[in-house]
Amino acid sequence: MHASPPTDTAPQGLLDGLNPEQRAAVTAAGSALVLAGAGSGKTRVLTTRIAWLIASGQVSPWGVVAVTFTNKAAREMLARLSALLPIDTRGMWVGTFHGLCHRLLRLHHREAGLPQSFQILDAQDQLAAIKRLLKALDVDSERFEPRRVQAFVNAHKEAGLRAPAVEAPDPYSQRLVELYAEYDAQCQREGVVDFAELLLRAYELLSRNALLREHYQSRFRHILVDEFQDTSRLQYRWLRLLMGPETALFAVGDDDQSIYAFRGAHVGNMAQFLQDLGLAEPIRLTQNYRSQSNILEAANAVIRHNRQRLGKDLWTTAGAGEPIRHYEAQDDADEARFVVELVQALHEDGRDYRDIAVLYRANAQSRAIEHALFTAGLPYRVYGGLRFFERAEIKHALAYLRLTVNPEDDAAFLRVVNFPARGVGARTLEAIDAAARARGTSLWQAACAMGGKNKGLATFVALVEDLRRATAELPLAEAVQTVVGGSGLIEHYQSERDGAERIDNLRELANAAAAFSVEADSQDLAAFLAHAALEAGEHAAAAHADAVQLMTVHAAKGLEFHTVIITGLEEGLFPHENALATEGGLEEERRLMYVAITRARHRLYLTHARTRMLHGQPRYGLPSRFLDEIPPGLIQSLGRTAAHSTPVAAPTRTQAYPYPIGCRVQHTRYGEGVVMGYQGQGAQAEVRVSFPRVGEKWFILAYAKLSPC
């Protein structure tokens, strides 16, 4: 069923300036799925649609629900509506999924089984609540790490599953399910809800309360959703519950920009939407107002390799523009130098620093680029994240390193004496501090004196002493690796939902040490720590200063820049090796590349390195398959001496290795596996293969006994 057909009473001025595709979307009768390509004006379409519905008398402001993915987007939508129509937008149901569900639960707290004054737990509050629960139940927090329990609870809530519905195939999983149930009971007793609970509780409320559901279905005649490609299965099910027989659902999104599967986004919701509502085709917005056509043609060519998509091609009237430039670096240091020289050349030509964005697939890649910009004295800002030496996991690792140089360092001691957690609580720290003050010593000396009274403290003291002995004669990079590996930080972050990225950063610290040892011609750990402190100083540009923008591709979504430099285009890095081993992972990586390309308005540069430092050692990689997927006629390859202008031979994939990274191969002993990377060249080159049964194995290529599947 669809909403009433449109009337002709809306002010025609609302539709002025819209292209035919946009106008068709704004004035569509009933439900519609709008496939809005990058830079196609989707925000304008969505806001104008709401204004047109209200102005034409099809719905009152109070009969509209509009869902955005950020509070900022909701505020901007309300501001635009106020500019388009003389209406009071206060009280309109415009907000994020969590914000709207919170509003619903506040209004109907009794029906939802919540106290009127229920409170919301943020991520840290939730973690603290889980720690209290584990302590109260006398659960071994090393075996059932609090962050792992937190991730388990949230993942199942986001999937719409309460504890009784969760499958538990083994005793460990069964215990996690029991802890989930106990955690739910604790929250209910205390009158609190976490973020995942907001949506699940609101969904359950409407599911079981027919009277309430029918009330909102009759009230909300039009539901509009932005960034629909990023909705989860549960969010879509909640939207469907709000839909009555006369409700129209208007969803705007781009399946080619669905890049948040790790957060629960389900790109299949778009095809499901068409099927559920009986719609033959989406409305496609394909005219791009951002980029020049060479950039769009490259994006179109790459994304066409994905099979699971609704399909569209972006186009523009802006002209072909400049060719896309590609640079093959010798290594990641050379890649970083290229970025610096390019930024300098662009700035000398009159381009503001803020108009230049450097994108990378993984956060750890920023370290080499940050160092090169810092050394060259160029202003930069890490957008949507922290600079390398400011990241918490790096500060923890540096604190352990500082203690190996000087255990009397009180600040370093306090940072890691109980991180990872080892049972050194606030009372023990107070006792250490009091003893140190009474004796006039450092915290370390006081801890050594009273270590026998606390098992966790004794463990820490022994750990630091072991690390000091183990690193005494080691070269700098090996010393850093030894401390990072022995500190327990990697094992700690393995239990976190976003732990893989933090582990990558920790491993990148060894690369930073290796680079420092070459540049400074020094193996001195104290000198490296001083260098790290200097780079972590107050050198980052302020939020609104003219500075080069550094960011991951995920953080770049929704942004645009005059010039974009996409770095690290190697197999195993972009596309990422973790994605290559998962179903649907390659298609999401390709969507990520599509997002990266379409951030550029006028100039696009692509770089890859023949070798890249990994764990302090060079790793040899193949150029990314995404480079192959861009038509050669769109790309100009760059020479080293004039990186911003000199064309040389067009790039081609090296044939040095027989199997592309990510391809499936058969081994005579271990069965089927996936090629994950290479090391070395020539007769002694090695290939790394991941096997489901036995994990990763390295083989010398000449004796590998591999064959393509």
PAGU-576783 format. One record per residue (C-alpha): x, y, z; residue in three letters. Coordinates in steps of 0.02 Angstrom, whole numbers. Example, Ala and Ser with C-alpha at 12.3 -4.5 7.8 and 13.67 -1.06 7.14 Angstrom:
2
((615 -225 390) 'ALA')
((684 -53 357) 'SER')
//
This chain:
709
((0 0 0) 'MET')
((59 177 -35) 'HIS')
((19 350 29) 'ALA')
((-106 464 -57) 'SER')
((-54 531 -228) 'PRO')
((28 703 -230) 'PRO')
((-68 863 -256) 'THR')
((-16 1012 -362) 'ASP')
((-29 1139 -221) 'THR')
((155 1138 -171) 'ALA')
((253 1297 -207) 'PRO')
((342 1269 -373) 'GLN')
((492 1363 -305) 'GLY')
((535 1210 -203) 'LEU')
((572 1114 -362) 'LEU')
((672 1250 -449) 'ASP')
((849 1199 -491) 'GLY')
((818 1012 -475) 'LEU')
((872 902 -619) 'ASN')
((742 780 -692) 'PRO')
((803 634 -587) 'GLU')
((799 737 -427) 'GLN')
((627 806 -467) 'ARG')
((560 630 -499) 'ALA')
((626 575 -329) 'ALA')
((556 725 -235) 'VAL')
((382 707 -310) 'THR')
((371 516 -313) 'ALA')
((202 448 -261) 'ALA')
((210 332 -112) 'GLY')
((360 228 -65) 'SER')
((522 241 -163) 'ALA')
((703 185 -154) 'LEU')
((820 320 -217) 'VAL')
((989 256 -275) 'LEU')
((1091 414 -250) 'ALA')
((1267 411 -320) 'GLY')
((1411 505 -239) 'ALA')
((1395 693 -261) 'GLY')
((1221 680 -338) 'SER')
((1132 796 -215) 'GLY')
((1046 666 -105) 'LYS')
((1037 778 49) 'THR')
((948 912 -53) 'ARG')
((828 783 -123) 'VAL')
((786 712 48) 'LEU')
((757 880 129) 'THR')
((660 948 -19) 'THR')
((552 791 -18) 'ARG')
((499 826 162) 'ILE')
((465 1010 124) 'ALA')
((365 964 -33) 'TRP')
((258 837 61) 'LEU')
((216 965 195) 'ILE')
((191 1111 76) 'ALA')
((77 1009 -39) 'SER')
((-34 960 107) 'GLY')
((4 774 100) 'GLN')
((65 768 279) 'VAL')
((86 880 431) 'SER')
((259 905 507) 'PRO')
((205 788 649) 'TRP')
((164 648 529) 'GLY')
((344 634 468) 'VAL')
((485 526 533) 'VAL')
((657 563 460) 'ALA')
((805 454 508) 'VAL')
((984 512 488) 'THR')
((1146 426 540) 'PHE')
((1221 568 641) 'THR')
((1151 701 756) 'ASN')
((1243 831 651) 'LYS')
((1149 774 496) 'ALA')
((984 785 590) 'ALA')
((1021 964 645) 'ARG')
((1069 1013 467) 'GLU')
((909 936 399) 'MET')
((802 1035 522) 'LEU')
((896 1196 480) 'ALA')
((868 1168 293) 'ARG')
((683 1133 321) 'LEU')
((664 1294 418) 'SER')
((746 1387 272) 'ALA')
((629 1306 145) 'LEU')
((464 1323 239) 'LEU')
((394 1440 371) 'PRO')
((364 1300 496) 'ILE')
((414 1265 675) 'ASP')
((522 1109 664) 'THR')
((532 1086 853) 'ARG')
((448 924 901) 'GLY')
((470 843 730) 'MET')
((531 663 734) 'TRP')
((699 692 651) 'VAL')
((853 605 720) 'GLY')
((962 450 724) 'THR')
((894 275 753) 'PHE')
((958 279 931) 'HIS')
((890 453 962) 'GLY')
((716 411 897) 'LEU')
((710 246 992) 'CYS')
((761 338 1151) 'HIS')
((619 461 1123) 'ARG')
((495 318 1098) 'LEU')
((552 229 1257) 'LEU')
((541 389 1360) 'ARG')
((361 415 1304) 'LEU')
((313 234 1339) 'HIS')
((432 181 1477) 'HIS')
((299 82 1570) 'ARG')
((250 -20 1418) 'GLU')
((436 -48 1385) 'ALA')
((464 -110 1563) 'GLY')
((579 34 1610) 'LEU')
((576 161 1753) 'PRO')
((531 338 1702) 'GLN')
((706 399 1746) 'SER')
((802 261 1656) 'PHE')
((981 309 1612) 'GLN')
((1087 270 1459) 'ILE')
((1255 185 1475) 'LEU')
((1390 241 1354) 'ASP')
((1524 116 1301) 'ALA')
((1636 149 1452) 'GLN')
((1490 141 1574) 'ASP')
((1435 -23 1497) 'GLN')
((1610 -96 1513) 'LEU')
((1616 -43 1696) 'ALA')
((1447 -126 1725) 'ALA')
((1510 -289 1648) 'ILE')
((1666 -284 1756) 'LYS')
((1557 -264 1911) 'ARG')
((1452 -411 1855) 'LEU')
((1601 -525 1827) 'LEU')
((1671 -480 1998) 'LYS')
((1503 -510 2084) 'ALA')
((1488 -681 2000) 'LEU')
((1671 -723 2037) 'ASP')
((1704 -751 1851) 'VAL')
((1884 -767 1791) 'ASP')
((1906 -601 1698) 'SER')
((2059 -666 1607) 'GLU')
((1961 -808 1528) 'ARG')
((1805 -703 1505) 'PHE')
((1887 -537 1465) 'GLU')
((1763 -393 1498) 'PRO')
((1781 -317 1325) 'ARG')
((1749 -485 1244) 'ARG')
((1590 -506 1347) 'VAL')
((1539 -329 1298) 'GLN')
((1566 -366 1114) 'ALA')
((1467 -529 1128) 'PHE')
((1320 -441 1211) 'VAL')
((1315 -297 1088) 'ASN')
((1334 -406 933) 'ALA')
((1183 -512 981) 'HIS')
((1078 -363 1032) 'LYS')
((1115 -281 865) 'GLU')
((1061 -443 782) 'ALA')
((896 -436 878) 'GLY')
((935 -587 988) 'LEU')
((905 -600 1175) 'ARG')
((1009 -726 1273) 'ALA')
((883 -871 1261) 'PRO')
((887 -859 1070) 'ALA')
((1077 -863 1054) 'VAL')
((1153 -1027 995) 'GLU')
((1291 -1093 1107) 'ALA')
((1382 -1242 1027) 'PRO')
((1515 -1261 1164) 'ASP')
((1536 -1233 1352) 'PRO')
((1628 -1068 1329) 'TYR')
((1488 -998 1220) 'SER')
((1359 -1063 1343) 'GLN')
((1444 -967 1483) 'ARG')
((1445 -809 1376) 'LEU')
((1258 -830 1348) 'VAL')
((1232 -848 1536) 'GLU')
((1332 -690 1566) 'LEU')
((1227 -600 1434) 'TYR')
((1070 -650 1529) 'ALA')
((1145 -598 1696) 'GLU')
((1199 -431 1622) 'TYR')
((1023 -399 1556) 'ASP')
((952 -438 1728) 'ALA')
((1076 -321 1812) 'GLN')
((1031 -178 1693) 'CYS')
((846 -208 1724) 'GLN')
((872 -201 1913) 'ARG')
((972 -40 1899) 'GLU')
((856 44 1773) 'GLY')
((989 72 1639) 'VAL')
((1001 34 1454) 'VAL')
((1152 28 1338) 'ASP')
((1152 94 1159) 'PHE')
((1116 -75 1079) 'ALA')
((971 -98 1201) 'GLU')
((886 62 1141) 'LEU')
((847 -8 970) 'LEU')
((811 -186 1027) 'LEU')
((695 -129 1167) 'ARG')
((603 -9 1049) 'ALA')
((583 -148 921) 'TYR')
((516 -268 1052) 'GLU')
((397 -135 1117) 'LEU')
((314 -110 948) 'LEU')
((319 -296 908) 'SER')
((218 -351 1059) 'ARG')
((107 -199 1086) 'ASN')
((-18 -198 942) 'ALA')
((-113 -46 1007) 'LEU')
((43 60 1018) 'LEU')
((106 -2 850) 'ARG')
((-59 42 764) 'GLU')
((-56 215 844) 'HIS')
((114 257 768) 'TYR')
((73 174 603) 'GLN')
((-79 287 584) 'SER')
((15 441 644) 'ARG')
((170 427 536) 'PHE')
((115 438 354) 'ARG')
((289 465 283) 'HIS')
((452 386 343) 'ILE')
((612 448 262) 'LEU')
((783 370 288) 'VAL')
((954 437 240) 'ASP')
((1108 327 209) 'GLU')
((995 176 192) 'PHE')
((1140 66 134) 'GLN')
((1209 77 311) 'ASP')
((1055 9 400) 'THR')
((1065 -155 495) 'SER')
((940 -295 481) 'ARG')
((862 -246 649) 'LEU')
((848 -62 599) 'GLN')
((758 -111 439) 'TYR')
((640 -224 537) 'ARG')
((602 -79 655) 'TRP')
((561 35 508) 'LEU')
((445 -97 437) 'ARG')
((353 -106 605) 'LEU')
((320 81 595) 'LEU')
((241 63 424) 'MET')
((51 53 419) 'GLY')
((-61 16 268) 'PRO')
((-55 199 216) 'GLU')
((127 237 260) 'THR')
((256 279 127) 'ALA')
((438 234 156) 'LEU')
((562 342 60) 'PHE')
((740 278 73) 'ALA')
((894 363 1) 'VAL')
((1060 273 -11) 'GLY')
((1197 203 -121) 'ASP')
((1236 19 -116) 'ASP')
((1405 59 -196) 'ASP')
((1451 155 -38) 'GLN')
((1403 23 90) 'SER')
((1566 8 189) 'ILE')
((1511 -28 368) 'TYR')
((1477 -215 374) 'ALA')
((1591 -222 527) 'PHE')
((1462 -112 616) 'ARG')
((1317 -222 565) 'GLY')
((1266 -132 404) 'ALA')
((1176 -249 283) 'HIS')
((1189 -192 103) 'VAL')
((1057 -322 57) 'GLY')
((924 -212 139) 'ASN')
((912 -112 -22) 'MET')
((863 -259 -132) 'ALA')
((751 -321 9) 'GLN')
((664 -152 12) 'PHE')
((618 -165 -172) 'LEU')
((552 -341 -147) 'GLN')
((454 -305 12) 'ASP')
((369 -151 -59) 'LEU')
((340 -222 -232) 'GLY')
((444 -91 -322) 'LEU')
((513 -138 -493) 'ALA')
((661 -17 -496) 'GLU')
((743 115 -388) 'PRO')
((748 297 -440) 'ILE')
((929 329 -491) 'ARG')
((1020 494 -460) 'LEU')
((1172 482 -573) 'THR')
((1221 661 -617) 'GLN')
((1371 704 -511) 'ASN')
((1403 884 -458) 'TYR')
((1571 852 -375) 'ARG')
((1700 768 -485) 'SER')
((1765 781 -662) 'GLN')
((1728 639 -782) 'SER')
((1898 553 -781) 'ASN')
((1876 525 -594) 'ILE')
((1697 465 -615) 'LEU')
((1743 347 -757) 'GLU')
((1877 269 -648) 'ALA')
((1753 247 -505) 'ALA')
((1623 172 -623) 'ASN')
((1750 51 -697) 'ALA')
((1808 -12 -528) 'VAL')
((1634 -37 -452) 'ILE')
((1569 -129 -606) 'ARG')
((1674 -278 -550) 'HIS')
((1554 -302 -404) 'ASN')
((1414 -424 -443) 'ARG')
((1299 -389 -296) 'GLN')
((1239 -214 -339) 'ARG')
((1084 -128 -408) 'LEU')
((1189 -38 -538) 'GLY')
((1215 140 -597) 'LYS')
((1347 245 -685) 'ASP')
((1392 421 -628) 'LEU')
((1413 560 -756) 'TRP')
((1447 746 -757) 'THR')
((1442 897 -871) 'THR')
((1603 963 -793) 'ALA')
((1720 894 -927) 'GLY')
((1855 761 -927) 'ALA')
((1978 856 -818) 'GLY')
((2155 800 -783) 'GLU')
((2212 619 -798) 'PRO')
((2227 515 -640) 'ILE')
((2410 504 -588) 'ARG')
((2492 346 -524) 'HIS')
((2658 330 -433) 'TYR')
((2751 168 -394) 'GLU')
((2863 198 -243) 'ALA')
((3015 96 -198) 'GLN')
((2954 80 -18) 'ASP')
((2837 165 106) 'ASP')
((2968 296 148) 'ALA')
((2982 341 -36) 'ASP')
((2792 346 -45) 'GLU')
((2788 468 101) 'ALA')
((2922 577 18) 'ARG')
((2818 580 -140) 'PHE')
((2667 640 -41) 'VAL')
((2772 779 37) 'VAL')
((2843 837 -131) 'GLU')
((2670 833 -209) 'LEU')
((2594 935 -67) 'VAL')
((2735 1062 -80) 'GLN')
((2712 1076 -269) 'ALA')
((2524 1097 -256) 'LEU')
((2542 1229 -120) 'HIS')
((2670 1324 -223) 'GLU')
((2542 1325 -364) 'ASP')
((2419 1414 -249) 'GLY')
((2321 1267 -179) 'ARG')
((2273 1279 6) 'ASP')
((2336 1136 114) 'TYR')
((2158 1101 173) 'ARG')
((2107 1060 -6) 'ASP')
((2224 909 -6) 'ILE')
((2176 742 74) 'ALA')
((2289 592 99) 'VAL')
((2189 432 117) 'LEU')
((2245 262 180) 'TYR')
((2159 96 213) 'ARG')
((2231 63 387) 'ALA')
((2268 186 527) 'ASN')
((2444 118 549) 'ALA')
((2491 185 377) 'GLN')
((2480 363 439) 'SER')
((2642 348 539) 'ARG')
((2764 360 392) 'ALA')
((2663 499 309) 'ILE')
((2648 597 472) 'GLU')
((2835 583 500) 'HIS')
((2875 646 325) 'ALA')
((2756 794 341) 'LEU')
((2821 834 515) 'PHE')
((3002 828 457) 'THR')
((2962 941 309) 'ALA')
((2874 1066 423) 'GLY')
((2708 1049 332) 'LEU')
((2546 1073 430) 'PRO')
((2434 921 441) 'TYR')
((2285 858 538) 'ARG')
((2226 679 563) 'VAL')
((2041 691 530) 'TYR')
((1923 584 633) 'GLY')
((2062 508 737) 'GLY')
((2223 535 833) 'LEU')
((2397 557 765) 'ARG')
((2504 401 776) 'PHE')
((2601 441 935) 'PHE')
((2443 505 1022) 'GLU')
((2347 341 1005) 'ARG')
((2313 256 1171) 'ALA')
((2391 89 1124) 'GLU')
((2551 177 1067) 'ILE')
((2559 277 1228) 'LYS')
((2543 115 1326) 'HIS')
((2684 34 1226) 'ALA')
((2794 188 1246) 'LEU')
((2763 183 1434) 'ALA')
((2830 4 1441) 'TYR')
((2979 57 1336) 'LEU')
((3012 205 1451) 'ARG')
((3014 87 1601) 'LEU')
((3145 -24 1518) 'THR')
((3255 131 1501) 'VAL')
((3211 208 1670) 'ASN')
((3098 114 1792) 'PRO')
((3096 269 1903) 'GLU')
((2979 354 1778) 'ASP')
((2823 378 1885) 'ASP')
((2710 434 1742) 'ALA')
((2751 279 1640) 'ALA')
((2730 169 1794) 'PHE')
((2555 236 1830) 'LEU')
((2501 216 1650) 'ARG')
((2537 30 1636) 'VAL')
((2553 -43 1811) 'VAL')
((2376 -109 1789) 'ASN')
((2362 -109 1600) 'PHE')
((2324 -239 1543) 'PRO')
((2227 -271 1705) 'ALA')
((2323 -377 1829) 'ARG')
((2232 -342 1992) 'GLY')
((2325 -185 2047) 'VAL')
((2179 -81 2109) 'GLY')
((2157 94 2177) 'ALA')
((2195 44 2357) 'ARG')
((2359 -38 2308) 'THR')
((2409 116 2209) 'LEU')
((2368 228 2357) 'GLU')
((2477 119 2467) 'ALA')
((2620 127 2341) 'ILE')
((2605 316 2330) 'ASP')
((2603 334 2520) 'ALA')
((2756 223 2538) 'ALA')
((2850 318 2403) 'ALA')
((2811 485 2486) 'ARG')
((2862 422 2659) 'ALA')
((3028 354 2596) 'ARG')
((3062 489 2467) 'GLY')
((3078 362 2327) 'THR')
((3000 329 2158) 'SER')
((2840 228 2140) 'LEU')
((2944 89 2061) 'TRP')
((3055 72 2214) 'GLN')
((2903 71 2328) 'ALA')
((2820 -60 2219) 'ALA')
((2975 -171 2225) 'CYS')
((2978 -158 2414) 'ALA')
((2796 -210 2435) 'MET')
((2777 -322 2282) 'GLY')
((2758 -480 2387) 'GLY')
((2596 -412 2463) 'LYS')
((2504 -406 2296) 'ASN')
((2514 -542 2164) 'LYS')
((2474 -424 2020) 'GLY')
((2605 -300 2076) 'LEU')
((2737 -436 2091) 'ALA')
((2693 -495 1916) 'THR')
((2715 -320 1847) 'PHE')
((2883 -293 1931) 'VAL')
((2945 -460 1865) 'ALA')
((2881 -419 1690) 'LEU')
((2974 -252 1682) 'VAL')
((3134 -333 1746) 'GLU')
((3119 -471 1615) 'ASP')
((3092 -342 1477) 'LEU')
((3242 -241 1534) 'ARG')
((3354 -394 1528) 'ARG')
((3285 -456 1362) 'ALA')
((3312 -290 1273) 'THR')
((3480 -240 1349) 'ALA')
((3585 -291 1198) 'GLU')
((3456 -289 1059) 'LEU')
((3453 -172 908) 'PRO')
((3320 -37 924) 'LEU')
((3184 -111 813) 'ALA')
((3203 -284 893) 'GLU')
((3196 -207 1067) 'ALA')
((3033 -120 1024) 'VAL')
((2961 -281 953) 'GLN')
((3014 -376 1108) 'THR')
((2932 -253 1227) 'VAL')
((2771 -240 1126) 'VAL')
((2761 -429 1115) 'GLY')
((2803 -459 1298) 'GLY')
((2694 -323 1374) 'SER')
((2531 -417 1347) 'GLY')
((2458 -273 1248) 'LEU')
((2429 -375 1090) 'ILE')
((2338 -513 1185) 'GLU')
((2233 -380 1272) 'HIS')
((2178 -296 1110) 'TYR')
((2140 -462 1026) 'GLN')
((1982 -469 1132) 'SER')
((1921 -297 1077) 'GLU')
((1798 -268 937) 'ARG')
((1915 -142 853) 'ASP')
((2072 -226 919) 'GLY')
((2145 -274 750) 'ALA')
((2175 -91 708) 'GLU')
((2259 -60 875) 'ARG')
((2370 -212 851) 'ILE')
((2420 -148 679) 'ASP')
((2471 16 761) 'ASN')
((2573 -74 892) 'LEU')
((2665 -171 758) 'ARG')
((2694 -12 660) 'GLU')
((2792 54 810) 'LEU')
((2934 -65 764) 'ALA')
((2936 12 590) 'ASN')
((2948 185 668) 'ALA')
((3097 126 770) 'ALA')
((3180 48 617) 'ALA')
((3157 209 518) 'ALA')
((3226 313 662) 'PHE')
((3380 202 679) 'SER')
((3422 233 495) 'VAL')
((3383 420 492) 'GLU')
((3470 459 657) 'ALA')
((3604 325 636) 'ASP')
((3565 272 814) 'SER')
((3508 115 904) 'GLN')
((3479 211 1066) 'ASP')
((3306 177 1138) 'LEU')
((3309 335 1245) 'ALA')
((3341 440 1090) 'ALA')
((3196 355 1000) 'PHE')
((3080 391 1147) 'LEU')
((3132 574 1143) 'ALA')
((3095 577 956) 'HIS')
((2922 501 987) 'ALA')
((2885 630 1122) 'ALA')
((2932 771 1003) 'LEU')
((2819 705 865) 'GLU')
((2678 684 990) 'ALA')
((2697 865 1046) 'GLY')
((2578 1006 1005) 'GLU')
((2618 1012 820) 'HIS')
((2452 959 745) 'ALA')
((2355 1095 656) 'ALA')
((2198 1161 740) 'ALA')
((2031 1100 676) 'ALA')
((2002 1251 563) 'HIS')
((2183 1289 516) 'ALA')
((2248 1271 339) 'ASP')
((2322 1096 347) 'ALA')
((2338 938 244) 'VAL')
((2199 816 293) 'GLN')
((2253 638 336) 'LEU')
((2121 505 361) 'MET')
((2066 326 333) 'THR')
((1950 296 186) 'VAL')
((1811 254 309) 'HIS')
((1831 425 391) 'ALA')
((1828 511 220) 'ALA')
((1651 456 177) 'LYS')
((1540 609 153) 'GLY')
((1688 726 125) 'LEU')
((1762 798 -35) 'GLU')
((1926 882 -82) 'PHE')
((2006 967 -230) 'HIS')
((2150 842 -228) 'THR')
((2148 666 -158) 'VAL')
((2300 552 -138) 'ILE')
((2255 368 -108) 'ILE')
((2406 279 -36) 'THR')
((2453 99 -3) 'GLY')
((2368 20 -154) 'LEU')
((2442 -153 -133) 'GLU')
((2362 -324 -124) 'GLU')
((2339 -371 58) 'GLY')
((2332 -190 111) 'LEU')
((2199 -116 -4) 'PHE')
((2108 -232 -30) 'PRO')
((2148 -285 148) 'HIS')
((2204 -465 175) 'GLU')
((2073 -493 312) 'ASN')
((1935 -447 190) 'ALA')
((2004 -561 55) 'LEU')
((1979 -711 170) 'ALA')
((1795 -673 210) 'THR')
((1638 -695 107) 'GLU')
((1586 -531 28) 'GLY')
((1745 -448 92) 'GLY')
((1819 -409 -78) 'LEU')
((1659 -325 -137) 'GLU')
((1657 -214 18) 'GLU')
((1841 -170 -10) 'GLU')
((1796 -122 -189) 'ARG')
((1655 -12 -123) 'ARG')
((1784 67 -8) 'LEU')
((1894 104 -159) 'MET')
((1743 179 -247) 'TYR')
((1714 294 -98) 'VAL')
((1898 344 -97) 'ALA')
((1900 388 -283) 'ILE')
((1740 490 -275) 'THR')
((1808 603 -136) 'ARG')
((1912 693 -270) 'ALA')
((1842 842 -365) 'ARG')
((1985 887 -483) 'HIS')
((2144 788 -452) 'ARG')
((2169 608 -401) 'LEU')
((2336 524 -363) 'TYR')
((2360 338 -330) 'LEU')
((2516 265 -250) 'THR')
((2584 95 -205) 'HIS')
((2752 36 -138) 'ALA')
((2855 -111 -199) 'ARG')
((2906 -147 -21) 'THR')
((2828 -94 143) 'ARG')
((2896 -116 318) 'MET')
((2803 -244 423) 'LEU')
((2860 -285 601) 'HIS')
((3024 -198 562) 'GLY')
((3055 -305 407) 'GLN')
((3022 -267 223) 'PRO')
((2869 -350 147) 'ARG')
((2854 -366 -41) 'TYR')
((2682 -342 -115) 'GLY')
((2589 -340 -280) 'LEU')
((2503 -183 -344) 'PRO')
((2319 -182 -297) 'SER')
((2197 -263 -418) 'ARG')
((2100 -99 -409) 'PHE')
((2238 -17 -512) 'LEU')
((2208 -147 -648) 'ASP')
((2022 -112 -645) 'GLU')
((2044 71 -697) 'ILE')
((2054 88 -888) 'PRO')
((2236 125 -938) 'PRO')
((2181 274 -1042) 'GLY')
((2127 365 -884) 'LEU')
((2295 347 -794) 'ILE')
((2460 436 -815) 'GLN')
((2608 357 -729) 'SER')
((2732 471 -641) 'LEU')
((2922 471 -637) 'GLY')
((3017 506 -476) 'ARG')
((3099 669 -526) 'THR')
((2943 765 -573) 'ALA')
((2808 672 -481) 'ALA')
((2667 794 -518) 'HIS')
((2688 805 -707) 'SER')
((2802 680 -792) 'THR')
((2717 536 -885) 'PRO')
((2810 372 -908) 'VAL')
((2751 197 -950) 'ALA')
((2574 153 -896) 'ALA')
((2567 44 -740) 'PRO')
((2549 -144 -757) 'THR')
((2537 -281 -627) 'ARG')
((2703 -365 -596) 'THR')
((2716 -544 -653) 'GLN')
((2853 -585 -526) 'ALA')
((2736 -691 -420) 'TYR')
((2625 -828 -494) 'PRO')
((2472 -811 -381) 'TYR')
((2382 -646 -345) 'PRO')
((2357 -607 -161) 'ILE')
((2183 -663 -114) 'GLY')
((2173 -806 -239) 'CYS')
((2135 -983 -182) 'ARG')
((2268 -1116 -203) 'VAL')
((2282 -1302 -168) 'GLN')
((2426 -1377 -68) 'HIS')
((2466 -1562 -77) 'THR')
((2469 -1580 113) 'ARG')
((2365 -1438 188) 'TYR')
((2224 -1430 63) 'GLY')
((2142 -1270 2) 'GLU')
((2207 -1102 62) 'GLY')
((2214 -917 22) 'VAL')
((2371 -823 -34) 'VAL')
((2401 -684 94) 'MET')
((2568 -606 43) 'GLY')
((2747 -623 -16) 'TYR')
((2921 -589 50) 'GLN')
((3082 -578 -49) 'GLY')
((3115 -593 -236) 'GLN')
((3198 -713 -355) 'GLY')
((3231 -896 -319) 'ALA')
((3212 -877 -131) 'GLN')
((3048 -778 -135) 'ALA')
((2922 -841 -6) 'GLU')
((2733 -848 -13) 'VAL')
((2618 -839 140) 'ARG')
((2461 -947 131) 'VAL')
((2318 -958 256) 'SER')
((2238 -1130 278) 'PHE')
((2073 -1156 373) 'PRO')
((2139 -1308 467) 'ARG')
((2318 -1263 511) 'VAL')
((2328 -1073 501) 'GLY')
((2463 -978 405) 'GLU')
((2613 -1061 322) 'LYS')
((2763 -988 229) 'TRP')
((2834 -1078 77) 'PHE')
((2983 -1047 -37) 'ILE')
((2898 -1023 -205) 'LEU')
((3012 -1142 -298) 'ALA')
((2961 -1286 -182) 'TYR')
((2786 -1231 -130) 'ALA')
((2686 -1374 -210) 'LYS')
((2542 -1256 -241) 'LEU')
((2417 -1254 -382) 'SER')
((2275 -1133 -420) 'PRO')
((2100 -1192 -372) 'CYS')
//
